[in-house]
Amino acid sequence: MTETVKNNTPAEKKGEMKIDMKGILKAVILLYAILIAVGILTYVLPAGRYSTYIDAAGKTAVDPNTFQYIESTTRIPFYRWLTAPFETLLFDSSKFTLYQIIALLLLLGGCFKVLEECGGLPAFVKILIAKFSKRRFLTVAVITVVMMLLCSFFGIFDELLILFPIFLSFTRAMRWDNKTALALVLISTGVGFTCALFNPLTVGLCSMLAGITIVDGMWFRAIMFVVLAVITCAFLVAMAKRDERRNALLTTNNETLEEAGIEEVTPQEKKMAIMVVALFAFVLLVVILFSAIPALSDLGISMIAMAGGFVIGTFVLGRMMIGSWKKFFKAFWKGIVNVAPSIIIVVVAFSIKYIAEKGDILHTIFYHMSRVITGVTPALGVLMILGFVLVIEFFIPSATAKASLLIPLLTIAPIPGISKTIIVLAYMLGDGYTNVFYPTCGTLVIGLGLANVSYFDWVKRTGLFQLLLLATSVGFLELAVAIGL
């Protein structure tokens, strides 16, 4: 997940987020430290390489039984550690994948900003709250599932913080704690990000880097989504019930939504909400069609289809909702500017692999790592991968940066008993809900600031739930290994 937004007091009332340049700088510095360490390793580790062959699908594959050390005098001069990002953009064998990721980030950033500016998403949430407000616990469940779906299918995470003021008004009307309002946003989105079905920034990118398709293991992720949705709904409803018990409330609340600050839904808002739902349905249909047709099921095409669907739909509906092309392009450009700094993180992450490849140590690193993993049972090996991701996640919250760094390394060659699909699943389980628990995630810090909640109180309230999610994740990974996913 990304860490590219920061609270800005004047804009807070509008729900507007600003770039956290300090967070970007910290991430770049950390990644560059790893890059320099890899550069030093080119002088320390022996060069090694696996043999490759062309598989039945016509793709280049690595034979896991052919690793051998090679004679190599390749040592990466220190000045190339500084020029590595530029070399990666120009000469890396994966540069076209990198271009695709950059384009996707920029286009989706622009599209989501347009949807934010036009007010379509807030209007949709207001309608949900108004419709189910008299069945408050059902409202919690509906909101949770909707938020999870937005993250699971479309990769929306940071952008949904704009909904916090609406949720806060709703919870105040129910006389619930503001921690519950924050949990409705962060917990549901974090878990939705974890069990992604089509999210281009997690399962999409990881599958592409691993050389598999987005539909590989989708049925398993769908089951995981349902189970985690039930657990998350139960936890958030329990939070709300705890608030009521603490405040000794009756089952009927006296304060209305209007009194709490949620105005009546206008016909214009209903129209905007319908348009936004239509846009997401259109994009989802496009991705499903491209994924279902064998000739078009290549993941790269699916990601292009998603971006194209968003751009086309946003241009059509965004123009109608915003009112003028000038305002539309201003919002679209603002969204591009907001996500542009994260591109630096992705490029530097790709540069680490580039240095390791040029120094002929990428296969050597994987060889020794795979020996450790294959030296134990697959059941324990997959937990080692999950633990590795959880550690890296603390220092690098950005989903795209971690995927660019870890997936190519973990999937160079097959690991007995652990498929590439399982490796991608382990990555997702280590990347998602931890972003609403680790204090290094900018989105969590912003949310705590908006809700005026201390990090200690947040951990106290959600810590056991995080442990439950971890235990559930371990269970799903062990099941995936057992059935040979």
VMD Tcl script that draws the C-alpha trace (Angstrom):
set ca {
  {0.00 0.00 0.00}
  {1.11 3.53 -0.61}
  {2.16 6.09 1.96}
  {1.84 9.19 -0.17}
  {-0.67 11.36 1.67}
  {-0.47 13.60 4.66}
  {-3.01 15.52 6.68}
  {-3.15 19.24 6.09}
  {-5.11 21.18 8.68}
  {-6.85 23.70 6.38}
  {-7.91 20.95 4.05}
  {-8.90 18.54 6.76}
  {-12.49 19.67 6.82}
  {-12.72 18.96 3.12}
  {-11.14 15.54 3.52}
  {-8.30 16.54 1.22}
  {-4.99 14.72 1.51}
  {-1.56 16.09 0.67}
  {1.65 14.42 -0.36}
  {3.78 13.26 2.54}
  {7.17 14.18 1.09}
  {8.89 13.16 4.33}
  {7.40 9.69 3.97}
  {8.51 9.53 0.34}
  {12.01 10.64 1.28}
  {12.27 8.07 4.09}
  {11.16 5.28 1.75}
  {13.61 6.34 -0.96}
  {16.47 6.57 1.56}
  {15.68 3.09 2.90}
  {15.45 1.58 -0.58}
  {18.68 3.29 -1.60}
  {20.37 1.83 1.47}
  {19.26 -1.61 0.27}
  {20.48 -0.77 -3.24}
  {23.92 0.20 -1.91}
  {24.05 -2.98 0.16}
  {23.29 -5.03 -2.96}
  {25.97 -3.08 -4.82}
  {28.48 -4.02 -2.11}
  {27.35 -7.64 -2.35}
  {28.41 -7.69 -6.01}
  {31.96 -7.44 -4.63}
  {31.37 -10.08 -1.95}
  {29.08 -12.82 -3.26}
  {30.17 -15.20 -5.99}
  {28.35 -14.84 -9.31}
  {25.85 -17.54 -10.15}
  {23.17 -18.35 -12.64}
  {20.40 -20.80 -13.45}
  {19.89 -22.22 -16.92}
  {16.73 -21.18 -18.76}
  {14.50 -22.86 -21.31}
  {11.34 -22.14 -23.27}
  {8.28 -23.76 -21.69}
  {5.13 -25.09 -23.37}
  {3.55 -21.63 -23.25}
  {6.47 -20.14 -25.14}
  {7.79 -18.26 -22.12}
  {11.30 -18.27 -20.72}
  {11.48 -20.41 -17.58}
  {14.25 -21.22 -15.09}
  {15.35 -24.78 -14.37}
  {15.67 -24.92 -10.54}
  {18.16 -27.78 -10.69}
  {20.77 -26.03 -12.82}
  {22.26 -23.37 -10.56}
  {26.00 -23.08 -10.82}
  {28.60 -20.53 -9.89}
  {30.14 -18.78 -12.85}
  {33.32 -16.94 -13.57}
  {32.45 -13.27 -13.59}
  {34.45 -10.13 -13.16}
  {31.31 -8.02 -13.00}
  {31.58 -5.51 -10.21}
  {29.21 -2.56 -10.22}
  {31.18 0.72 -9.83}
  {29.85 2.87 -7.03}
  {28.87 5.72 -9.39}
  {26.42 3.33 -11.10}
  {24.64 2.92 -7.79}
  {23.63 6.56 -8.25}
  {22.71 6.19 -11.92}
  {20.89 2.88 -11.42}
  {17.36 4.40 -11.50}
  {18.07 6.06 -14.85}
  {19.69 2.90 -16.23}
  {16.68 0.91 -15.05}
  {14.30 3.17 -16.95}
  {16.40 2.91 -20.11}
  {18.07 -0.50 -20.16}
  {16.48 -2.90 -17.66}
  {14.97 -6.04 -19.16}
  {11.81 -5.26 -17.16}
  {11.58 -1.63 -18.25}
  {8.33 -2.13 -20.16}
  {6.73 -3.62 -17.05}
  {7.98 -0.58 -15.14}
  {6.49 1.76 -17.75}
  {3.17 -0.04 -17.45}
  {3.17 0.31 -13.65}
  {4.00 4.03 -13.87}
  {1.24 4.64 -16.40}
  {-1.25 2.71 -14.29}
  {-0.38 4.67 -11.15}
  {-0.72 8.02 -12.90}
  {-3.98 7.19 -14.66}
  {-5.66 5.70 -11.59}
  {-4.42 8.61 -9.47}
  {-6.06 11.06 -11.86}
  {-9.28 9.08 -12.09}
  {-9.72 8.64 -8.32}
  {-9.07 12.34 -7.76}
  {-11.84 13.22 -10.22}
  {-14.22 10.92 -8.38}
  {-13.19 12.55 -5.11}
  {-13.63 16.09 -6.43}
  {-17.04 15.42 -7.92}
  {-18.34 13.95 -4.66}
  {-19.61 10.71 -6.16}
  {-18.12 8.35 -3.56}
  {-19.26 10.37 -0.51}
  {-22.73 10.59 -2.03}
  {-22.84 6.82 -2.47}
  {-21.86 6.26 1.18}
  {-24.41 8.81 2.38}
  {-27.13 6.90 0.53}
  {-26.06 3.64 2.18}
  {-26.11 5.23 5.63}
  {-29.47 6.91 5.05}
  {-31.01 3.70 3.76}
  {-29.84 1.48 6.61}
  {-29.57 4.02 9.45}
  {-32.48 2.52 11.39}
  {-30.75 -0.87 11.27}
  {-27.46 0.35 12.58}
  {-25.61 -2.96 12.87}
  {-26.70 -3.98 9.38}
  {-25.36 -0.61 8.24}
  {-21.97 -1.48 9.71}
  {-21.92 -4.80 7.84}
  {-23.01 -3.24 4.53}
  {-20.44 -0.44 4.78}
  {-17.71 -2.95 5.66}
  {-18.43 -5.17 2.65}
  {-18.68 -2.20 0.27}
  {-15.38 -0.74 1.47}
  {-13.69 -4.12 1.20}
  {-14.97 -4.57 -2.34}
  {-13.67 -1.15 -3.41}
  {-10.20 -2.10 -2.16}
  {-10.30 -5.69 -3.33}
  {-11.34 -4.88 -6.89}
  {-9.97 -1.41 -7.56}
  {-7.12 -0.84 -5.12}
  {-8.65 2.24 -3.50}
  {-7.19 2.78 -0.03}
  {-5.82 6.22 0.86}
  {-8.61 7.90 -1.11}
  {-11.29 6.43 1.15}
  {-10.13 8.55 4.09}
  {-12.26 11.31 2.57}
  {-15.25 9.33 3.85}
  {-14.17 9.58 7.50}
  {-16.17 12.77 8.26}
  {-19.34 11.07 6.98}
  {-18.71 7.95 9.05}
  {-17.92 10.12 12.06}
  {-21.27 11.89 11.72}
  {-23.01 8.53 11.45}
  {-21.31 7.07 14.55}
  {-22.08 10.25 16.50}
  {-25.73 9.88 15.58}
  {-25.57 6.33 16.91}
  {-23.58 7.67 19.92}
  {-20.66 5.39 19.14}
  {-16.98 6.15 19.71}
  {-14.91 7.92 17.05}
  {-12.58 4.90 17.08}
  {-15.48 2.98 15.57}
  {-15.77 5.55 12.79}
  {-12.06 5.24 12.08}
  {-12.25 1.46 12.14}
  {-15.05 1.52 9.56}
  {-12.61 3.20 7.18}
  {-9.25 1.67 8.04}
  {-10.07 -1.88 9.13}
  {-12.43 -2.60 6.24}
  {-10.08 -1.13 3.63}
  {-7.00 -2.83 5.09}
  {-8.64 -6.26 5.06}
  {-10.09 -5.64 1.60}
  {-6.60 -4.83 0.34}
  {-5.38 -8.10 1.86}
  {-7.80 -10.40 0.01}
  {-7.69 -8.61 -3.33}
  {-9.42 -10.17 -6.31}
  {-8.55 -7.72 -9.10}
  {-6.59 -4.99 -7.30}
  {-4.01 -3.91 -9.93}
  {-1.56 -2.61 -7.31}
  {-1.27 -5.88 -5.38}
  {-2.48 -9.11 -6.96}
  {-2.26 -7.58 -10.43}
  {1.30 -6.33 -10.14}
  {2.50 -9.37 -8.18}
  {1.03 -11.81 -10.68}
  {2.61 -9.96 -13.57}
  {6.03 -9.93 -11.87}
  {5.69 -13.62 -10.98}
  {4.75 -14.62 -14.51}
  {1.25 -15.89 -13.68}
  {-2.20 -14.54 -14.52}
  {-4.59 -12.64 -12.31}
  {-7.09 -15.51 -12.38}
  {-4.61 -18.00 -10.90}
  {-5.89 -18.81 -7.41}
  {-8.79 -16.36 -7.71}
  {-11.31 -18.91 -6.44}
  {-9.18 -19.36 -3.31}
  {-8.93 -15.60 -2.79}
  {-12.71 -15.33 -3.20}
  {-13.22 -17.83 -0.37}
  {-10.69 -15.93 1.70}
  {-12.57 -12.68 1.01}
  {-15.85 -14.13 2.28}
  {-14.27 -15.54 5.46}
  {-12.37 -12.33 6.26}
  {-15.46 -10.23 5.48}
  {-17.47 -12.22 8.04}
  {-14.71 -11.86 10.65}
  {-14.30 -8.13 9.97}
  {-18.04 -7.44 10.08}
  {-18.31 -9.32 13.37}
  {-15.43 -7.33 14.87}
  {-16.78 -3.92 13.78}
  {-20.28 -4.74 14.98}
  {-18.75 -5.85 18.29}
  {-16.98 -2.47 18.51}
  {-20.28 -0.68 18.03}
  {-22.07 -2.86 20.60}
  {-19.27 -2.23 23.07}
  {-19.76 1.51 22.61}
  {-23.45 1.11 23.36}
  {-22.85 -0.98 26.45}
  {-20.27 1.51 27.70}
  {-22.67 4.38 27.22}
  {-25.63 2.37 28.55}
  {-27.68 3.17 25.45}
  {-31.03 1.75 24.54}
  {-31.49 0.09 21.17}
  {-33.14 3.26 19.85}
  {-31.06 6.40 19.44}
  {-32.67 9.81 19.82}
  {-30.32 11.90 17.69}
  {-31.08 11.96 13.96}
  {-28.54 11.81 11.16}
  {-29.39 15.41 10.26}
  {-28.65 16.53 13.81}
  {-25.35 14.68 13.68}
  {-24.27 16.50 10.54}
  {-25.37 14.20 7.71}
  {-27.75 16.17 5.54}
  {-30.54 14.60 3.54}
  {-29.42 13.03 0.28}
  {-30.25 15.32 -2.63}
  {-31.43 14.18 -6.08}
  {-28.13 15.41 -7.50}
  {-26.19 13.26 -5.03}
  {-28.31 10.26 -5.94}
  {-27.49 10.85 -9.59}
  {-23.76 11.11 -8.85}
  {-23.82 7.96 -6.74}
  {-25.53 6.01 -9.53}
  {-22.89 7.24 -11.99}
  {-20.03 6.17 -9.75}
  {-21.55 2.72 -9.23}
  {-22.05 2.44 -12.99}
  {-18.39 3.36 -13.56}
  {-17.08 0.71 -11.14}
  {-19.46 -1.89 -12.60}
  {-18.25 -1.04 -16.12}
  {-14.58 -1.35 -15.16}
  {-15.20 -4.60 -13.30}
  {-17.04 -6.05 -16.30}
  {-14.17 -5.09 -18.61}
  {-11.58 -6.77 -16.38}
  {-13.68 -9.92 -15.97}
  {-14.18 -10.22 -19.73}
  {-10.49 -9.75 -20.47}
  {-9.57 -12.26 -17.77}
  {-12.13 -14.83 -18.90}
  {-11.13 -14.88 -22.58}
  {-8.09 -17.19 -22.89}
  {-6.55 -15.21 -25.74}
  {-6.75 -12.01 -23.69}
  {-6.07 -13.41 -20.22}
  {-2.48 -12.15 -20.15}
  {-2.24 -10.07 -16.97}
  {-0.65 -7.12 -18.69}
  {-3.67 -6.82 -20.98}
  {-6.01 -7.07 -17.99}
  {-4.24 -4.18 -16.27}
  {-4.34 -2.10 -19.44}
  {-8.05 -2.90 -19.76}
  {-8.68 -1.75 -16.18}
  {-6.81 1.51 -16.71}
  {-8.55 2.07 -20.04}
  {-11.97 1.39 -18.52}
  {-11.32 3.82 -15.69}
  {-10.05 6.53 -18.00}
  {-12.92 6.21 -20.47}
  {-15.54 6.00 -17.74}
  {-14.02 8.86 -15.75}
  {-13.84 11.12 -18.79}
  {-17.49 10.47 -19.62}
  {-18.99 10.57 -16.12}
  {-16.48 12.94 -14.53}
  {-17.19 15.60 -17.13}
  {-20.93 15.24 -16.49}
  {-20.56 15.48 -12.71}
  {-17.91 18.21 -12.48}
  {-19.49 20.44 -15.11}
  {-16.60 21.71 -17.21}
  {-13.52 20.35 -18.91}
  {-11.36 22.92 -17.15}
  {-12.39 21.70 -13.71}
  {-12.16 18.09 -14.86}
  {-8.58 18.35 -16.13}
  {-7.59 20.40 -13.08}
  {-8.80 17.58 -10.80}
  {-7.24 14.90 -13.03}
  {-3.89 16.69 -13.03}
  {-4.05 17.13 -9.26}
  {-4.49 13.38 -8.91}
  {-1.49 12.73 -11.15}
  {0.63 15.13 -9.12}
  {-0.48 13.45 -5.90}
  {0.74 10.00 -6.95}
  {3.79 11.11 -8.98}
  {6.24 11.00 -6.02}
  {5.42 7.33 -5.45}
  {6.88 6.60 -8.88}
  {10.31 7.46 -7.49}
  {9.88 4.68 -4.92}
  {8.90 2.14 -7.59}
  {11.83 3.05 -9.85}
  {14.35 2.76 -7.01}
  {12.84 -0.61 -6.02}
  {13.28 -1.85 -9.60}
  {16.84 -0.51 -9.54}
  {17.76 -2.90 -6.72}
  {16.92 -5.88 -8.92}
  {18.76 -4.24 -11.82}
  {21.99 -3.92 -9.80}
  {21.71 -7.52 -8.60}
  {21.18 -8.74 -12.17}
  {24.05 -6.75 -13.59}
  {26.32 -7.99 -10.82}
  {25.27 -11.61 -11.50}
  {24.21 -12.14 -7.88}
  {20.41 -12.11 -8.18}
  {20.30 -15.85 -8.86}
  {22.92 -16.42 -6.16}
  {20.77 -14.64 -3.55}
  {17.69 -16.61 -4.58}
  {19.67 -19.88 -4.55}
  {20.74 -19.46 -0.95}
  {17.31 -18.19 0.13}
  {15.56 -21.09 -1.60}
  {17.93 -23.58 0.05}
  {16.85 -22.28 3.44}
  {13.17 -22.51 2.49}
  {13.45 -25.92 0.82}
  {15.47 -27.16 3.77}
  {12.25 -27.21 5.78}
  {8.77 -28.47 5.02}
  {6.63 -26.41 2.59}
  {4.26 -25.69 5.48}
  {7.07 -24.03 7.42}
  {8.67 -22.52 4.33}
  {5.57 -20.53 3.41}
  {5.45 -19.13 6.94}
  {9.06 -18.02 6.55}
  {8.06 -16.16 3.39}
  {5.12 -14.53 5.22}
  {7.39 -13.52 8.09}
  {9.89 -12.05 5.64}
  {7.17 -9.94 4.02}
  {5.85 -8.81 7.43}
  {9.31 -7.56 8.40}
  {9.87 -5.72 5.09}
  {6.34 -4.28 5.37}
  {7.26 -2.45 8.56}
  {10.00 -0.53 6.75}
  {8.44 -0.27 3.26}
  {4.64 0.22 3.44}
  {4.35 0.91 -0.30}
  {2.72 -2.12 -1.99}
  {4.21 -1.42 -5.40}
  {7.71 -0.89 -4.02}
  {7.62 -4.12 -1.98}
  {6.22 -6.12 -4.88}
  {8.85 -4.75 -7.27}
  {11.54 -5.68 -4.76}
  {10.37 -9.06 -3.44}
  {8.32 -10.87 -6.08}
  {11.05 -11.09 -8.76}
  {13.45 -12.38 -6.09}
  {11.07 -14.95 -4.60}
  {9.91 -16.33 -7.97}
  {13.12 -16.66 -9.99}
  {12.73 -20.44 -9.97}
  {10.17 -22.91 -8.56}
  {10.41 -23.78 -4.87}
  {9.31 -27.37 -4.17}
  {5.87 -27.43 -2.58}
  {5.37 -23.66 -2.81}
  {3.92 -22.40 -6.09}
  {4.19 -18.87 -7.42}
  {0.47 -18.47 -6.69}
  {1.11 -19.26 -3.01}
  {4.05 -16.83 -2.92}
  {1.79 -14.07 -4.27}
  {-0.83 -15.00 -1.67}
  {1.77 -14.84 1.13}
  {2.85 -11.42 -0.11}
  {-0.74 -10.13 -0.06}
  {-1.37 -11.47 3.44}
  {1.75 -9.71 4.69}
  {0.97 -6.44 2.94}
  {-2.69 -5.69 3.63}
  {-4.15 -5.36 7.12}
  {-0.73 -4.62 8.67}
  {-0.96 -1.17 7.08}
  {-3.63 -0.27 9.63}
  {-1.47 -1.56 12.49}
  {2.14 -0.61 11.72}
  {2.91 2.99 12.77}
  {5.10 3.41 9.67}
  {2.02 3.55 7.41}
  {1.16 7.16 6.58}
  {-2.52 6.38 6.05}
  {-2.86 5.08 9.60}
  {-1.07 8.14 11.02}
  {-3.40 10.45 9.07}
  {-6.47 8.54 10.22}
  {-5.41 8.68 13.86}
  {-4.90 12.41 13.51}
  {-8.32 12.94 11.94}
  {-10.01 10.89 14.67}
  {-7.89 12.34 17.50}
  {-6.98 8.81 18.59}
  {-3.60 7.85 20.04}
  {-1.67 4.98 18.52}
  {-1.63 3.20 21.90}
  {-5.44 3.35 22.12}
  {-5.73 2.08 18.55}
  {-3.47 -0.91 19.25}
  {-5.34 -1.62 22.48}
  {-8.67 -1.63 20.63}
  {-7.59 -3.57 17.51}
  {-4.60 -5.65 18.64}
  {-6.49 -8.88 19.30}
  {-8.26 -8.51 15.96}
  {-4.87 -8.18 14.24}
  {-3.73 -11.41 15.91}
  {-6.92 -13.10 14.73}
  {-6.24 -11.94 11.17}
  {-2.67 -13.22 11.41}
  {-3.88 -16.62 12.64}
  {-6.45 -16.73 9.83}
  {-3.77 -15.82 7.29}
  {-1.55 -18.63 8.53}
  {-4.48 -21.02 8.26}
  {-5.19 -20.04 4.66}
  {-1.52 -20.36 3.69}
  {-1.27 -23.81 5.24}
  {-4.48 -24.82 3.44}
  {-3.08 -23.49 0.15}
  {0.07 -25.59 0.60}
  {-1.93 -28.66 1.59}
  {-4.15 -28.57 -1.50}
  {-1.29 -27.59 -3.82}
  {-2.75 -24.24 -4.90}
}
mol new
graphics top color blue
foreach p $ca { graphics top sphere $p radius 0.5 }
foreach p [lrange $ca 0 end-1] q [lrange $ca 1 end] { graphics top cylinder $p $q radius 0.2 }
display resetview
